[in-house]
Amino acid sequence: MAEQHRSEREPEPPPATIAPAKPNVALVVERITHQDVPAICALYKKVWDAEKEGLPPELLKTSQPTPLEFTSWMEGVTYFAARRDGRLVGVVGCELGDGSAHLVHLAVDPDVRRQGVASALLSAAADWAKRSNAEELWVDALARFRAAVALFTRLGFAECGHLHKHQWHEDVRLFERML
Ligand SMILES: CC(C)(COP(=O)(O)OP(=O)(O)OC[C@H]1O[C@@H](n2cnc3c(N)ncnc32)[C@H](O)[C@@H]1OP(=O)(O)O)[C@@H](O)C(=O)NCCC(=O)NCCS
């Protein structure tokens, strides 16, 4: 359980974040518990099945964890889930380093894209990272993930690197934002 993996320097979980996504639609972002694992795995399956056209099979496989695999991802990573009307619609992980925080495994249900879900998740992760004494938030994305690149740019991340043929023979772009 996430509680058990919290390191000493991590703060108490923040209160649920209520983000005003689109008008009249409340979105709740909070830290996950073990009870969320099946819904999270179902979300990753849905997201990456929808994106699979042309993607390296290894990427697809590692992006669609089983509940057991996801439980091991939770080691050392704090995950946040976004819910609308109680339904889990997005997830992101945040891994603390020595003074920085790395965003991982961001995914939003294709049915609710462009409604501020990822923005709300990143806002919650950034708040938590800052409270955990991180000074910088960083993220890497395959160059082909245009939506993710647009999202990070929109949220004020600066591009800080480009790794060629780095992961599954794909180019990777690096982004950072000071907290
Ligand atoms: C990338 C992703 C997480 C974005 O989620 P989202 O909830 O739709 O993002 P938001 O609604 O918060 O978008 C905020 C802003 O980012 C930009 N943006 C997001 N998706 C975009 C797209 N497809 N095209 C252009 N700009 C986009 C826009 O500026 C948007 O604001 P706007 O809708 O007012 O124009 C989602 O598309 C996704 O899950 N993609 C597949 C998985 C993935 O690529 N994960 C990231 C791996 S690093």
The ligand as an ORCA input file, in Angstrom:
! r2SCAN-3c Opt
* xyz 0 1
  C      -1.150     13.550    -23.084
  C      -2.451     13.374    -22.292
  C      -2.109     12.829    -20.919
  C      -3.170     14.728    -22.176
  O      -4.287     14.583    -21.304
  P      -5.514     15.624    -21.300
  O      -6.293     15.396    -20.069
  O      -6.247     15.520    -22.575
  O      -4.758     17.037    -21.220
  P      -5.393     18.445    -20.780
  O      -6.863     18.452    -21.078
  O      -5.009     18.752    -19.387
  O      -4.644     19.439    -21.791
  C      -4.154     20.706    -21.382
  C      -3.568     21.417    -22.580
  O      -2.500     20.619    -23.162
  C      -2.518     20.769    -24.605
  N      -2.931     19.506    -25.241
  C      -3.338     18.372    -24.632
  N      -3.618     17.418    -25.554
  C      -3.387     17.969    -26.754
  C      -3.519     17.490    -28.091
  N      -3.958     16.241    -28.378
  N      -3.175     18.315    -29.089
  C      -2.750     19.588    -28.852
  N      -2.623     20.111    -27.598
  C      -2.946     19.309    -26.574
  C      -3.574     21.837    -24.873
  O      -2.929     23.101    -24.799
  C      -4.531     21.655    -23.715
  O      -5.312     22.789    -23.427
  P      -6.669     23.071    -24.283
  O      -7.437     21.774    -24.331
  O      -7.363     24.148    -23.501
  O      -6.223     23.495    -25.652
  C      -3.405     12.378    -23.022
  O      -3.559     12.794    -24.361
  C      -2.959     10.938    -23.000
  O      -3.243     10.208    -22.039
  N      -2.248     10.497    -24.070
  C      -1.809      9.108    -24.193
  C      -0.773      8.726    -23.174
  C       0.438      9.627    -23.191
  O       0.901     10.102    -24.213
  N       0.988      9.835    -21.987
  C       2.143     10.685    -21.775
  C       3.381      9.889    -21.790
  S       4.797     10.927    -21.456
*
